[in-house]
């Protein structure tokens, strides 16, 4: 590890702090798709890309792309492309490292090449994806799905909480909804996509290791479930005549937790989460007549995840039937489990072995842009230790030392890939 890696790690931490100040919410870090904060963040990151010797462009959906040319063009053929990066959007009241760390480490690696006037035998593109978290439109991987050619144009009609359609938001941001199909990358030109990301879990910290290599990304189903009963006076409606939507929702939430716990006792790894709930009319003296909630189901095996979804939908139907309610259950997002490419992951692990005594191979319980990019190119991920395994929270924390290691690992990886390209 040399002095330049040390300086670049410090620079990455300073840039993380700078991006943390760019938010749509003055009370916490929230940066959503096509928002004013995203525009400002893109401006900062674009300037850092140019400083690292890259040409910068923004595509039809708002993905920020920095291009670093290859050593030389192959006669009558275009060079292959290695893609590095992550996302620049955040969840609500977010931590500062989830997403931006991968973009800024990638820029640091290219900057090191640029300072040394080194070019690989392939082009490098650094991606700052426009949306991975799906906060604004409840649809994840918008940026990476466009590049992978799997974006569903029907999503352009989705409305955010303010009633603004996705298509309108993209146009206001300077994008072009009509050009989304043409933004797909050419799989034949791609060497692979490699993403650096905080672990979002406690394993690396428990092992006292800076980095690990990801084996697979779990599959995920997100649903929007609505129980509709009948609102009524809290004081005059007898208990046996109530059609309380919130009580039905509470029973369902308990069922989802119990199912996941039972499966985990069998070492299943299934997780189920209800993270959003809205009860109407929302008055203390009125029986809730309508409740809408989110359901998030994840597992590394798609068959297990799908079976859990089926079981919970059946249980929701039973609850509504017993309580004489109506049910609406809509899948708002679904992604399959994705295995990381073994060849690229081996090179990544070999690069990491230069900097620590052993390299754990870890599954990812969280979704990542790599899952969407795997449709068109080999993918690999490098996890970076985070304090307490905390993520999606303001306490999210990564040390400068571990950032330094991740930069060095990625630099070694690029060298290994150049030797094996």
DALIN-V58496 format. One record per helix or strand of 2 or more residues. SS is the DSSP state (H for helix, E for strand). FROM is the first residue (numbers start at 1). LEN is the number of residues. If there is no record, write none. Layout:
<<SS;FROM;LEN> <SS;FROM;LEN>>
This chain:
<<H;3;18> <H;36;16> <E;55;4> <E;64;5> <E;81;7> <H;100;16> <E;123;7> <H;142;7> <H;153;5> <H;166;8> <H;177;3> <H;181;3> <H;187;3> <E;190;9> <H;203;5> <E;211;7> <E;219;10> <E;232;2> <H;239;3> <H;245;21> <E;271;3> <E;277;4> <E;286;2> <E;290;10> <H;302;22> <E;326;10> <E;338;2> <H;342;12> <E;361;4> <H;369;5> <E;379;6> <H;387;3> <H;400;21>>
